[in-house]
Amino acid sequence: MRKIILLVSLILSGTTFAKTTTEIQTTVSEINQAAAVTVTLYVSSNAGPVTGALVKITHNNMTIGSGVTDATGRVKITIPNYSNHVVRVDVTHALFSNETLKDIKLENSKTYNFFVKSKSTSMDELATKEAEQIKRQEEARIAAEKAEAERQRLLNSKEQLQNSAEETRQKAAEQAELARQKAAEAENSRQEQVARLEADRKAREEAAAIRAQEAKERAEAQAARKLEDAKKEAKGNEKEAKNIQQEQKDQLNAAKDNVKAQKEAAKAQETAKKEAEKAQKEAKQLEKEADKARKEAEKQAKEAEKQLKEAEKQAKATEKLNANLAKLDKEQAKLQSNRDKIKSKREKLENQVAKGKKDASAAQTEYLKMDLENAKLDEQQVKIDGKRTKLLKK
């Protein structure tokens, strides 16, 4: 009967120890079963690959991986301990819209594509971007605090597991002592053997517990280090992304200033071109007017020359006419002189007849002679008048 009680006690004690050891090993196994996973994230826009985008992978609001895209728009992120749990991937860039993938399970060596839309750069939007940057910094700070809280939770969990293992060890020791006492009561002759067996069992339990605890502590320490490294890397990536994005902003502003300067230069060039064209048109118009004035002047000069020639011709004709008229005047004067002589003779003859100095019949012959002379002078007068009329008609 005592042998049966001893055997049952040993079995119950061994069962409790095995259960405790299994729980510890299960906890350590859950920590160690996570495997490293590496993924590639590609960020692009309408203009092509996006450089300097911040990519963060979080689980339960805790950053477990992050990176900044390179000139090809790609970034590789490795998560050392990934147990196939769902994560969230956030892509942020000050010059582009934010993009998010929620509740996804990462696949090793897989590429995840993100397409972002370009933002405008008005002052209001720049203020919004600054507010978003502050918000992201606040989120990063909160994430860091949560990561620290999670680390403290893991440390507390570690202490609880240590305490639980110690309690289990103590309980096992108590049960072993009780079994040993019962075995001593049942069979004093086998007390030393039972004590030896119990001591061996306790040593194995303690060794197993120590190994499990050490494995758990190593896993927790490694997880804490990796979590701290991920947090530091996330801060470094955020700083790098901020610097790259600031540089891109400066380049964008410089490009905008250059475009503005080019537009102003083009506008000034267009204005100068229009003014030159206007001046050219005015010059052509002035040239046309000058040519017209020159032609008009040439026409007037030709007309004046023609008039001068005509005047010279008229002057010559007038001079010739005057000469001819002067010749006729001389003939007229000679004719008039002859008439005056005949008139003087007639008056003299009439005076002689009136005084009785000369017979009227004898005087008649002289009168006839004078009439003939006047008739001849009349003929000459007709000729002179005809010549004068002909000259004046030309």
Secondary structure, 3 states (H helix, E strand, C coil): CHHHHHHHHHHHHHHHHHHHHHHHHHHHHHHHCCEEEEEEEEEEECCEECCCCEEEEEECCEEEEEEECCCCCEEEEEEEEECCCCEEEEEEECCEEEEEEEEECCCCCCEEEEECCECCCCHHHHHHHHHHHHHHHHHHHHHHHHHHHHHHHHHHHHHHHHHHHHHHHHHHHHHHHHHHHHHHHHCHHHHHHHHHHHHHHHHHHHHHHHHHHHHHHHHHHHHHHHHHHHHHHHHHHHHHHHHHHHHHHHHHHHHHHHHHHHHHHHHHHHHHHHHHHHHHHHHHHHHHHHHHHHHHHHHHHHHHHHHHHHHHHHHHHHHHHHHHHHHHHHHHHHHHHHHHHHHHHHHHHHHHHHHCCCCHHHHHHHHHHHHHHHHHHHHHHHHHHHHHHHHHHC
